[in-house]
């Protein structure tokens, strides 16, 4: 490519002999090999690619990580799996094929992954112990083979899947694993899957795709009767509070025992059999909140299967206070101050380079005084929700949108709802999640009210937002929230129904480019003077405060980090430069949350 170099003559530059350099504009060939990346990327290699346990809310002692260097090849439709064949390229799993960290850094619609693995002898895999192969997420359609035997088919780029591969194992130590992937992204002749912000031709608000394996691959030994997941539902009612425990994925009638702990101290225990919910009595619970994100430990035994977990006790609802619909956390009005968090990385795209990086953006929310985060049309790995649970952030979880501007087919609609149910079911036990957002700005919208009501029926314990950005999409009249978008100034729906709580689902977007820390293509909504950036941010925050007296329950600032061509982040895309004055922003936001969370918000008349 080419590069333009411009200098206005005002920077005090001199040459080596002390002569003043005047203004100039020059262009020429660009031979730079520099790529924007985070410091965490330098820590990543084949032996430590996301080594952490990937499923914090359902842990077992024995497991083996299969991340690392795999063989790789582009594929064609209809190809047979390359059983017993070495593939020419190498890819670092679990980083998307388009990412720097993968080592491939190009898009493929179809691809093969291949590696071998050995099963530890002390796992005693056979009739009693089974070998389970787990995938955190593969975008979008995948087929899995062990020693040439197909063990799994899966559609869905944001949800996990597993396979019992015991019967496909062969005598001896070395086993072959092959994964075939098809990901049309937004191709004109594709299936229009849920894809969020991914585009084959990224620009503006659309970004580079994240195809293929993008979350941890791992295996574990399990008992024949074993739990796939735990549905943990808190019921907060003072001394009568309870936690309902439902082991999923196991046949009915198996003995089950669940015990809750605070540290090493037992606080409740219950026994029963699978197929019926168990109820733990949690007397006078310590409630989970952003100010005190307290988590109980949980041990569950199902037959011979022993797993550990955790839970938080909290409630979320919309109730009227002085006639105004309010968002209520643990029975108290609570203002939700969030950022739009898109979860993209310059080096790993959808995949954070390390677990420390994954937690960083959430820690930054807390540092800046936010109590909430809107995870924007992407579903993160389980460990992201674990960090939100631990750090204390209320999560608005978006359903990843289908392609904007395209009327989805009957098949695409069915797939959208199937993947939405998977999203809800898989993350239903996280105390941090307080809201499901079923559509955004009308992208791929259809049957808005019905889809929101469907989400509410799947999870009646959380808020449902039927359309974030009612001014840009239709209102289905369903759910608990009315949500307006405004740039740069915050806005509220102009015609509230008096039943649903009002929020500003997006606002702000103040753009500030930091030279040396920006993607090569640049776009921002509003350009800001670096000297006045914090002042400008706080001016918009004052506008958020003014809307509280009109019934606002929350606001989402766009956004926590720059993303590719968008420069409106509070931090740069490489997470190396924080733009605002942290202390001033935190103090202002904590004051806003405090004042706006009163039964009669401070400064407002009842």
C-alpha positions in Angstrom: 0.0 0.0 0.0 0.9 3.7 0.2 1.4 6.0 3.1 0.8 9.7 3.4 2.9 11.8 5.8 1.8 15.3 6.7 3.4 17.8 9.0 2.0 21.3 9.8 5.4 22.8 10.7 4.2 23.6 14.2 5.9 20.7 16.1 9.3 22.3 16.5 11.1 19.6 14.4 14.7 20.2 13.3 17.1 18.2 11.2 20.4 16.8 12.5 22.1 20.1 11.7 19.5 22.2 13.7 17.6 23.5 10.7 13.9 24.0 11.2 11.7 21.6 9.3 8.8 23.4 7.5 5.4 22.1 6.7 5.3 19.3 4.2 3.0 16.6 2.7 4.6 13.5 1.2 3.5 10.1 0.1 5.2 6.9 -0.9 5.2 3.1 -0.6 4.2 1.7 2.7 6.6 -1.2 3.6 5.8 -1.2 7.3 5.2 -4.6 8.9 3.8 -3.1 12.1 0.6 -4.6 13.4 -1.5 -3.2 16.3 -1.5 -5.6 19.2 -1.8 -5.8 23.0 1.0 -6.4 25.4 -0.7 -9.7 26.3 -0.1 -11.1 22.8 3.6 -11.3 23.5 2.9 -13.8 26.3 1.0 -16.2 24.0 2.6 -19.3 22.5 1.8 -22.9 21.6 2.3 -24.1 25.2 0.2 -21.5 27.0 -2.7 -20.6 24.7 -5.5 -19.9 27.2 -4.4 -22.6 29.7 -7.1 -21.8 32.4 -10.0 -24.1 33.3 -12.7 -23.0 30.8 -15.9 -23.8 32.7 -15.7 -22.1 36.2 -19.3 -22.8 37.1 -19.0 -26.6 36.6 -15.5 -27.9 37.5 -14.0 -31.3 37.7 -10.6 -32.2 38.9 -9.4 -34.2 35.9 -9.2 -32.5 32.5 -6.7 -31.9 29.6 -6.4 -28.7 27.5 -6.2 -29.3 23.7 -5.3 -25.7 22.8 -2.1 -25.2 21.0 -0.6 -25.8 17.6 -2.9 -27.8 15.2 -2.6 -28.7 11.6 -4.7 -26.6 9.2 -6.0 -26.5 5.6 -8.5 -24.6 3.6 -11.4 -26.8 2.4 -13.9 -27.1 -0.4 -17.6 -28.0 -0.1 -18.2 -31.8 -0.1 -14.6 -32.8 0.9 -14.1 -35.9 2.9 -12.2 -35.4 6.2 -8.4 -35.7 5.8 -8.1 -38.8 8.0 -4.5 -39.9 8.4 -3.2 -37.0 6.3 -0.8 -34.2 7.4 -2.1 -30.8 6.6 0.3 -28.2 5.3 -0.3 -25.2 7.5 -0.2 -24.7 11.3 -2.7 -22.7 13.4 -2.7 -21.7 17.0 -6.0 -22.8 18.6 -8.2 -21.2 19.9 -7.5 -18.0 18.0 -9.8 -17.3 15.0 -8.3 -18.1 11.6 -8.4 -14.3 10.6 -6.5 -13.2 13.7 -2.8 -12.4 14.1 -2.4 -14.9 16.9 -3.7 -17.8 14.8 -0.7 -17.5 12.5 -3.0 -17.8 9.5 -4.6 -14.3 9.3 -7.0 -14.8 6.5 -10.6 -15.7 6.1 -11.7 -19.1 4.9 -15.4 -20.2 4.4 -14.4 -23.8 4.9 -11.5 -25.3 6.7 -10.0 -28.4 8.4 -8.2 -28.6 11.7 -6.3 -31.7 12.7 -4.2 -32.9 15.6 -3.5 -36.0 17.6 -3.9 -36.6 21.3 -3.3 -39.2 24.0 -5.7 -40.2 26.8 -4.1 -40.4 30.2 -4.0 -44.0 31.4 -5.0 -43.1 34.9 -8.4 -41.9 33.6 -9.4 -45.6 33.0 -11.6 -44.8 30.1 -13.9 -47.7 29.3 -17.4 -48.7 30.3 -17.6 -46.9 33.7 -15.5 -43.8 32.8 -16.3 -42.1 29.5 -14.2 -39.6 27.6 -15.9 -36.3 26.9 -14.6 -33.8 24.2 -15.6 -30.2 24.8 -15.7 -27.2 22.5 -16.2 -23.7 24.0 -17.3 -22.3 20.6 -16.7 -22.8 16.9 -18.0 -20.3 14.4 -20.3 -21.4 12.7 -21.0 -25.0 11.6 -18.7 -27.8 12.6 -18.3 -31.5 12.3 -15.9 -33.5 14.5 -14.2 -36.8 13.8 -12.1 -39.0 16.1 -10.1 -41.7 14.3 -12.3 -41.1 11.3 -15.6 -41.6 13.1 -17.9 -38.7 13.2 -18.7 -37.9 16.8 -20.4 -34.5 16.6 -22.3 -32.1 14.3 -23.0 -28.6 15.5 -24.4 -25.2 14.3 -24.0 -22.0 16.3 -21.0 -19.8 16.6 -21.4 -18.7 20.2 -22.5 -21.8 22.2 -20.6 -24.7 23.5 -21.0 -28.4 22.5 -19.6 -31.7 23.6 -19.3 -35.3 22.4 -18.8 -38.7 24.2 -15.9 -40.0 22.0 -15.2 -43.2 24.1 -16.5 -45.6 21.4 -14.4 -43.9 18.7 -11.1 -44.4 20.5 -8.7 -47.1 19.2 -6.3 -49.3 21.1 -2.9 -47.6 21.7 -2.1 -44.2 22.9 -2.3 -41.9 19.9 -5.8 -40.7 18.7 -6.6 -38.5 15.8 -8.9 -35.5 16.1 -10.3 -33.6 13.0 -12.6 -30.6 13.0 -14.3 -29.4 9.8 -15.7 -25.9 9.9 -18.0 -23.9 7.6 -18.6 -20.2 8.3 -20.5 -18.1 5.6 -20.4 -15.0 7.8 -22.5 -12.4 5.8 -22.0 -14.0 2.3 -24.9 -13.1 0.0 -25.6 -16.8 -0.6 -25.0 -17.9 3.0 -27.4 -19.0 5.7 -27.5 -15.6 7.4 -26.5 -17.0 10.8 -26.3 -14.9 14.0 -22.9 -13.1 13.5 -23.0 -9.8 15.4 -20.5 -7.3 14.0 -18.6 -9.7 11.8 -18.4 -8.8 8.1 -16.4 -10.2 5.1 -15.8 -6.6 4.0 -15.2 -4.8 7.3 -15.5 -1.1 7.6 -17.0 1.6 9.8 -19.1 -0.2 12.5 -18.5 -3.7 11.0 -15.4 -5.7 11.9 -13.1 -8.5 10.8 -14.8 -12.0 11.1 -13.8 -14.6 13.7 -14.2 -17.9 11.9 -13.4 -21.4 13.1 -12.4 -22.5 16.6 -12.3 -19.4 18.8 -12.7 -20.9 22.3 -10.9 -23.6 24.3 -11.0 -27.2 23.2 -10.5 -29.7 26.0 -11.3 -33.2 27.2 -12.3 -34.8 30.5 -13.1 -38.2 32.0 -16.7 -38.4 33.3 -18.9 -41.0 34.9 -21.5 -42.7 32.7 -24.1 -40.8 34.6 -22.8 -37.2 34.7 -24.2 -33.7 34.8 -23.8 -31.5 31.7 -24.7 -28.3 33.4 -26.3 -26.9 36.6 -29.3 -24.6 36.5 -29.0 -22.5 39.7 -32.0 -20.2 40.4 -31.9 -17.9 43.5 -35.1 -16.8 45.2 -34.5 -13.8 47.5 -37.0 -13.5 50.3 -35.1 -12.7 53.5 -34.9 -15.6 56.0 -37.0 -17.7 53.5 -34.5 -17.3 50.6 -33.7 -20.4 48.6 -31.6 -21.7 45.7 -33.1 -24.1 43.3 -30.5 -26.6 41.9 -31.3 -28.5 38.7 -28.7 -30.9 37.3 -29.1 -31.0 33.5 -28.1 -33.7 30.9 -28.4 -36.7 33.2 -31.2 -39.4 33.3 -33.9 -39.1 35.9 -33.7 -41.0 39.2 -29.9 -40.7 39.9 -29.1 -39.8 43.5 -28.0 -36.2 43.9 -26.6 -34.2 46.8 -25.9 -30.4 46.8 -24.1 -28.5 49.6 -23.6 -24.7 49.7 -20.6 -23.2 51.5 -19.2 -19.9 52.7 -15.5 -20.6 52.6 -15.2 -24.0 54.4 -18.4 -23.5 56.4 -21.5 -25.4 55.3 -24.6 -23.2 55.1 -27.1 -25.6 53.5 -27.4 -29.1 52.1 -30.1 -31.1 50.3 -30.4 -34.6 48.8 -32.8 -36.0 46.3 -32.8 -37.6 42.8 -32.4 -36.1 39.3 -35.5 -35.2 37.4 -36.8 -33.1 40.3 -35.4 -29.7 41.4 -33.6 -29.5 44.7 -34.1 -26.6 47.0 -31.4 -25.3 49.3 -32.6 -23.0 52.1 -30.2 -20.0 52.3 -31.3 -18.2 55.4 -30.6 -14.4 55.5 -28.3 -14.6 52.5 -25.5 -12.2 51.8 -26.8 -10.7 48.5 -24.8 -10.3 45.4 -24.5 -6.7 44.1 -21.9 -4.6 42.3 -20.8 -3.1 45.6 -20.6 -6.6 47.2 -20.3 -9.3 44.6 -20.5 -12.1 47.1 -20.4 -15.7 45.8 -21.3 -18.9 47.6 -19.5 -22.1 46.8 -21.4 -25.2 45.8 -20.6 -28.9 45.6 -22.8 -31.3 43.8 -22.7 -35.1 43.6 -24.7 -36.9 41.0 -24.2 -40.6 41.3 -20.4 -41.0 41.0 -20.0 -37.6 39.4 -18.6 -34.9 41.6 -18.6 -31.3 40.4 -18.0 -27.9 42.0 -19.7 -24.6 41.3 -20.7 -21.2 42.7 -23.7 -19.0 42.8 -24.9 -15.5 43.8 -28.1 -14.6 45.6 -29.8 -11.6 44.0 -33.1 -10.5 42.4 -33.8 -8.2 39.5 -37.1 -6.8 38.4 -39.0 -3.7 37.2 -41.4 -2.3 39.8 -43.1 1.0 40.2 -41.7 3.4 42.8 -43.8 6.5 43.3 -45.6 5.6 40.1 -42.4 5.4 38.0 -41.2 2.0 36.5 -37.7 1.4 38.1 -35.1 -1.3 37.7 -34.8 -3.0 41.1 -31.8 -5.0 42.3 -32.5 -6.9 45.5 -35.7 -4.9 45.9 -34.0 -1.5 45.7 -34.0 1.0 42.8 -30.7 0.7 41.0 -29.4 2.9 38.1 -27.5 0.9 35.5 -24.4 2.8 34.3 -22.8 0.8 31.6 -20.5 0.9 28.5 -21.0 -0.8 25.2 -18.5 -3.7 25.3 -18.0 -5.4 22.0 -15.2 -7.8 23.0 -12.8 -7.4 20.1 -9.0 -7.5 20.2 -6.5 -6.4 17.6 -4.5 -9.6 17.9 -7.2 -12.2 18.7 -10.4 -10.6 17.3 -13.2 -12.4 19.2 -10.7 -14.2 21.4 -8.9 -12.3 24.1 -5.1 -13.1 24.0 -5.0 -14.2 27.7 -7.3 -14.6 30.6 -5.8 -11.5 32.2 -6.7 -9.6 29.1 -10.3 -11.0 29.2 -10.7 -9.7 32.8 -9.0 -6.4 32.0 -11.9 -4.6 30.3 -14.2 -5.6 33.2 -11.7 -4.4 35.8 -11.5 -1.1 33.8 -15.3 -0.7 34.1 -15.0 -0.9 37.8 -12.0 1.4 37.9 -14.0 4.0 35.9 -17.0 3.7 38.3 -19.4 1.7 36.1 -21.7 -0.8 37.7 -22.9 -2.5 34.5 -21.8 -3.6 31.1 -23.7 -4.2 27.9 -22.1 -7.1 26.0 -22.9 -6.0 22.5 -24.1 -8.7 20.0 -21.5 -11.2 21.0 -21.5 -14.0 23.6 -18.3 -14.3 25.5 -16.6 -17.5 26.9 -17.7 -18.7 30.3 -14.6 -17.1 32.0 -15.8 -13.6 31.0 -19.0 -14.2 32.9 -17.0 -15.6 35.8 -15.0 -12.4 36.0 -18.2 -10.3 35.8 -19.7 -12.4 38.6 -16.5 -12.0 40.8 -15.9 -8.3 40.1 -19.5 -7.2 40.4 -20.9 -5.9 37.1 -24.5 -6.2 36.0 -24.5 -7.6 32.4 -27.0 -6.7 29.6 -26.5 -9.7 27.3 -27.3 -9.1 23.7 -28.3 -11.8 21.3 -25.9 -11.6 18.3 -27.7 -10.1 15.4 -28.2 -11.6 12.0 -27.1 -9.5 9.0 -28.6 -6.0 9.1 -30.8 -5.0 6.3 -31.7 -8.5 5.3 -35.1 -10.1 5.9 -34.3 -13.4 7.5 -35.7 -16.6 6.0 -37.8 -19.0 7.9 -34.8 -21.2 8.4 -32.7 -18.3 9.6 -35.4 -17.3 12.1 -35.6 -20.8 13.5 -31.8 -20.9 13.9 -31.8 -17.5 15.6 -34.3 -18.6 18.2 -32.5 -21.9 18.7 -29.2 -20.2 19.3 -30.9 -17.6 21.6 -32.3 -20.4 23.8 -28.8 -22.0 23.9 -27.3 -18.6 25.0 -29.9 -18.3 27.8 -29.7 -21.9 28.9 -25.9 -21.9 29.0 -25.6 -18.7 31.1 -28.7 -18.8 33.2 -26.9 -19.4 36.4 -24.6 -16.3 36.4 -25.7 -13.7 38.9 -24.1 -10.9 36.9 -26.5 -11.3 34.0 -29.6 -9.1 34.6 -31.0 -8.6 31.1 -31.4 -10.3 27.8 -31.5 -8.0 24.7 -33.3 -9.8 21.9 -32.8 -7.3 19.1 -30.6 -4.3 18.4 -31.6 -1.3 16.2 -33.8 -3.5 14.0 -31.0 -5.6 12.6 -32.6 -8.8 11.3 -35.7 -8.0 13.3 -38.9 -10.0 13.0 -41.8 -11.0 15.3 -40.2 -8.6 17.9 -42.9 -9.0 20.6 -43.1 -12.8 20.2 -39.4 -13.3 20.4 -39.1 -11.2 23.5 -42.0 -13.1 25.1 -40.3 -16.3 24.2 -37.1 -15.2 25.9 -39.0 -14.2 29.0 -40.7 -17.6 29.1 -37.3 -19.3 28.9 -36.0 -17.1 31.7 -38.6 -15.3 33.8 -36.1 -14.4 36.4 -34.4 -11.7 34.3 -35.3 -8.5 32.5 -36.0 -8.7 28.7 -35.2 -5.7 26.4 -37.2 -6.4 23.2 -35.3 -3.8 21.1 -32.3 -1.8 22.0 -32.7 1.4 20.0 -36.5 1.7 19.6 -35.9 4.8 17.5 -34.0 2.6 15.0 -36.2 -0.5 15.1 -39.7 -1.4 15.9 -41.2 -1.9 19.3 -42.9 -5.3 19.9 -44.5 -3.9 23.0 -43.1 -6.7 25.1 -40.4 -7.2 27.7 -39.5 -5.0 30.7 -37.5 -2.2 29.1 -38.0 0.7 26.7 -34.6 1.6 25.2 -33.6 4.6 23.0 -30.3 5.4 21.3 -28.9 8.9 21.0 -25.6 10.2 19.6 -23.8 12.0 21.0 -26.4 13.1 23.6 -28.4 10.5 25.5 -32.1 10.1 24.8 -35.2 8.3 26.2 -38.2 6.9 24.4 -40.5 9.8 23.7 -43.7 7.8 24.3 -43.3 5.7 27.5 -46.0 3.2 28.2 -45.8 3.6 32.0 -45.1 0.0 32.6 -41.6 -0.7 31.2 -38.5 0.9 32.6 -36.8 3.6 30.4 -33.1 3.4 29.5 -30.6 5.0 27.1 -29.3 1.9 25.4 -26.4 3.7 23.6 -25.1 7.3 23.7 -21.8 9.2 23.5 -19.4 7.9 21.0 -16.8 10.7 21.6 -14.0 9.9 19.2 -10.3 10.5 20.0 -7.5 9.1 18.0 -4.2 8.3 19.8 -1.4 8.2 17.2 0.4 4.8 17.2 -2.5 3.1 18.9 -5.2 3.2 16.2 -6.3 0.7 13.5 -5.2 1.6 10.0 -8.8 2.6 9.0 -10.3 5.3 11.2 -13.8 6.5 11.8 -15.3 8.2 14.9 -18.8 9.7 15.5 -17.6 12.9 17.2 -14.0 14.1 17.2 -12.9 15.5 20.6 -10.0 17.8 21.5 -7.6 15.7 23.7 -7.3 18.6 26.1 -11.1 18.6 26.8 -11.9 14.9 26.4 -12.7 14.3 30.1 -14.7 17.6 30.3 -16.7 16.5 27.2 -17.3 13.1 28.7 -18.6 14.6 31.9 -20.8 17.1 30.0 -22.6 14.1 28.4 -22.8 12.4 31.8 -24.6 15.5 33.1 -27.1 15.0 30.3 -27.6 11.4 31.5 -28.2 12.8 35.0 -30.9 15.2 33.7 -32.8 12.3 32.1 -33.1 10.6 35.5 -35.8 13.0 36.5 -37.7 11.9 33.3 -37.6 8.3 34.5 -34.3 7.0 33.2 -33.0 3.8 34.8 -29.7 3.4 33.0 -27.4 4.5 30.2 -24.8 2.8 28.0 -21.8 4.8 26.9 -20.3 3.9 23.5 -17.8 2.4 24.2 -15.2 0.8 26.5 -12.5 0.4 23.8 -11.7 1.5 20.3 -12.6 -1.3 17.8 -10.8 -1.4 14.4 -12.0 1.7 12.6 -14.0 3.1 15.6 -12.1 5.5 17.8 -14.7 6.2 20.4 -13.4 3.9 23.1 -12.4 5.0 26.6 -9.2 3.1 26.0 -7.3 2.4 22.8 -7.8 -0.8 20.8 -4.5 -2.1 22.0 -5.5 -1.3 25.6 -2.3 0.7 26.1 -3.7 4.3 26.5 -6.6 5.2 28.8 -8.1 8.5 27.5 -10.1 10.1 30.3 -9.0 11.3 33.8 -9.9 8.1 35.7 -10.5 9.8 39.1 -12.8 12.5 37.8 -14.9 10.0 35.8 -15.2 7.5 38.6 -16.2 10.1 41.2 -18.9 11.6 38.8 -20.3 8.1 37.9 -20.4 6.9 41.5 -22.2 10.1 42.5 -24.7 9.6 39.6 -25.4 6.0 40.5 -25.9 6.9 44.1 -28.2 9.8 43.4 -30.2 8.1 40.7 -30.7 5.0 42.7 -32.8 6.7 45.5 -36.6 6.1 45.7 -36.9 9.7 44.7 -33.7 10.5 42.7 -31.7 13.3 44.1 -32.5 16.6 42.5 -35.9 15.4 41.3 -39.3 16.2 42.8 -41.5 13.3 43.8 
